[in-house]
Amino acid sequence: MTKRSQIVIALSNALKAINGSPPYETDLQNQCFAKLKFWDEINDFPSVYITPGTETRDYQLSGFAWGMLRVCVKVYCKDEDLAQQQLEQLLGDIETCIDLNRRLIYDVANNYETAEILINIKTTDPDRGRIIEGIGTDPDHTSSTTFEIQVLDDLTFSQTTAVETI
């Protein structure tokens, strides 16, 4: 399993702590997954789906690199009257959960952890519902938010691994 996948799974597991008890307002009921699903595939609401995005590297002279992994968090809510409010509460709960879990251990065997999860929100794209022909607007709400996760990459480890595989 790649580091990217391990980080997304660790973040997904951390967000499963959103259970409606303080400091959270929303009960996510463990509906947080490290994969991509689209609106028509989802049966349980609210739901959160997390996927890895682009990754950049900042190489340092002292033999390591900072890796910045963008993570896309898709939030799906459905409620007859309060879908927008539920979406806003869940986004707030996600931010609270990330604040409480700034460093994620994503590889227990090697004790690898993220340096920091930066709530450096690049985009938040809310969708106010689907338009259904002849009916109007379906009371569904989604949001797609991108976070950045900073990871320390020890280049000496990477170079040793590359030499061994040749």
C-alpha positions as CSV (number, residue, x, y, z in Angstrom):
1,M,0.0,0.0,0.0
2,T,1.4,3.4,-0.9
3,K,1.9,6.3,1.6
4,R,-0.8,8.3,-0.2
5,S,-3.3,5.5,0.4
6,Q,-2.2,5.0,4.0
7,I,-2.6,8.7,4.7
8,V,-6.1,8.9,3.3
9,I,-7.1,5.8,5.3
10,A,-5.7,7.3,8.5
11,L,-7.6,10.5,7.9
12,S,-10.8,8.5,7.1
13,N,-10.4,6.6,10.4
14,A,-9.8,9.8,12.3
15,L,-13.0,11.4,10.9
16,K,-15.0,8.4,12.1
17,A,-14.7,9.9,15.6
18,I,-17.4,12.4,14.5
19,N,-20.2,10.8,16.5
20,G,-22.5,13.6,17.8
21,S,-21.0,13.8,21.2
22,P,-19.0,16.9,22.2
23,P,-17.2,18.6,20.6
24,Y,-19.1,17.3,17.5
25,E,-22.6,18.3,16.5
26,T,-23.1,15.7,13.8
27,D,-23.3,11.9,14.1
28,L,-21.5,10.5,11.1
29,Q,-22.3,6.9,12.1
30,N,-18.9,5.7,10.7
31,Q,-20.0,6.8,7.2
32,C,-16.5,7.9,6.3
33,F,-14.6,6.1,3.6
34,A,-11.2,6.3,1.8
35,K,-12.6,6.0,-1.7
36,L,-14.5,7.9,-4.3
37,K,-18.3,7.5,-4.7
38,F,-20.8,9.6,-6.6
39,W,-24.2,10.9,-5.4
40,D,-26.2,8.2,-7.1
41,E,-24.2,5.4,-5.4
42,I,-24.8,6.6,-1.8
43,N,-27.6,5.3,0.3
44,D,-26.6,6.5,3.8
45,F,-26.4,10.1,4.8
46,P,-24.5,12.0,5.9
47,S,-21.4,10.5,4.2
48,V,-17.8,11.5,3.7
49,Y,-15.5,10.2,1.0
50,I,-11.8,11.0,0.9
51,T,-9.4,10.6,-2.1
52,P,-5.8,11.6,-2.6
53,G,-5.1,14.4,-5.0
54,T,-2.0,16.0,-6.4
55,E,1.3,15.8,-4.5
56,T,4.3,18.2,-4.6
57,R,7.8,17.9,-3.2
58,D,10.0,20.5,-1.7
59,Y,13.6,19.1,-1.6
60,Q,15.8,20.4,1.2
61,L,19.6,20.5,1.3
62,S,19.8,18.4,4.4
63,G,18.7,15.2,2.7
64,F,14.9,15.3,3.2
65,A,11.9,16.6,1.3
66,W,8.6,18.0,2.4
67,G,5.8,16.3,0.6
68,M,2.5,18.2,0.3
69,L,-0.5,15.9,-0.5
70,R,-3.8,17.5,-1.4
71,V,-6.7,15.5,-0.2
72,C,-10.2,15.9,-1.6
73,V,-13.0,15.5,1.0
74,K,-16.5,15.0,-0.5
75,V,-19.4,15.5,2.0
76,Y,-22.9,14.3,1.1
77,C,-26.0,15.3,3.1
78,K,-29.7,14.8,2.5
79,D,-32.5,16.2,4.6
80,E,-35.9,17.5,3.7
81,D,-35.6,20.8,5.5
82,L,-32.2,21.2,7.0
83,A,-29.7,19.8,4.4
84,Q,-27.7,23.1,4.2
85,Q,-27.5,23.4,8.0
86,Q,-26.5,19.8,8.3
87,L,-23.7,20.3,5.6
88,E,-22.4,23.4,7.4
89,Q,-22.3,21.5,10.8
90,L,-20.5,18.5,9.3
91,L,-17.9,20.7,7.6
92,G,-17.3,22.4,11.0
93,D,-17.0,19.0,12.7
94,I,-14.5,17.9,10.1
95,E,-12.4,21.0,10.8
96,T,-12.6,20.4,14.5
97,C,-11.6,16.7,14.1
98,I,-8.6,17.7,12.0
99,D,-7.6,20.3,14.6
100,L,-7.7,17.6,17.2
101,N,-5.7,15.2,15.0
102,R,-3.0,17.4,13.5
103,R,-0.5,14.5,13.3
104,L,-1.8,11.2,11.9
105,I,0.1,8.0,12.3
106,Y,-0.4,6.4,8.8
107,D,2.0,3.4,9.1
108,V,1.9,1.8,12.6
109,A,4.6,-0.8,11.7
110,N,7.2,1.8,10.8
111,N,5.7,4.6,13.1
112,Y,5.4,7.0,10.1
113,E,3.2,10.0,10.8
114,T,2.2,13.1,9.0
115,A,4.1,16.3,10.0
116,E,0.9,18.3,10.0
117,I,-2.5,18.5,8.4
118,L,-2.9,22.0,7.2
119,I,-6.4,23.4,7.1
120,N,-5.3,25.3,4.1
121,I,-8.6,25.0,2.3
122,K,-8.0,25.4,-1.3
123,T,-11.6,25.0,-2.5
124,T,-15.0,24.5,-1.0
125,D,-17.6,23.9,-3.7
126,P,-21.1,23.6,-2.3
127,D,-23.8,22.1,-4.5
128,R,-27.3,23.3,-3.5
129,G,-29.1,20.2,-4.8
130,R,-30.1,18.5,-8.0
131,I,-32.6,19.9,-10.4
132,I,-35.2,17.2,-11.2
133,E,-37.3,17.8,-14.3
134,G,-40.9,18.6,-13.5
135,I,-40.3,18.4,-9.7
136,G,-37.9,21.2,-8.9
137,T,-34.9,20.9,-6.6
138,D,-34.1,17.8,-4.7
139,P,-33.1,18.7,-1.1
140,D,-29.6,17.2,-1.4
141,H,-26.4,19.0,-0.5
142,T,-22.8,18.2,-1.3
143,S,-19.5,19.9,-0.7
144,S,-16.0,19.2,-2.1
145,T,-13.2,20.5,0.1
146,T,-9.5,20.2,-0.5
147,F,-7.0,20.0,2.4
148,E,-3.2,19.8,2.3
149,I,-1.3,17.3,4.4
150,Q,2.4,17.8,5.0
151,V,4.6,14.7,5.1
152,L,8.4,14.5,5.8
153,D,10.1,12.2,3.3
154,D,13.6,11.0,4.3
155,L,15.5,10.9,1.1
156,T,18.2,8.6,2.5
157,F,15.6,6.0,3.0
158,S,14.2,6.4,-0.5
159,Q,17.7,6.3,-2.1
160,T,18.6,3.1,-0.1
161,T,15.4,1.5,-1.3
162,A,16.0,2.5,-4.9
163,V,19.5,1.0,-4.8
164,E,18.3,-2.3,-3.4
165,T,15.6,-2.7,-6.1
166,I,18.1,-2.3,-9.0
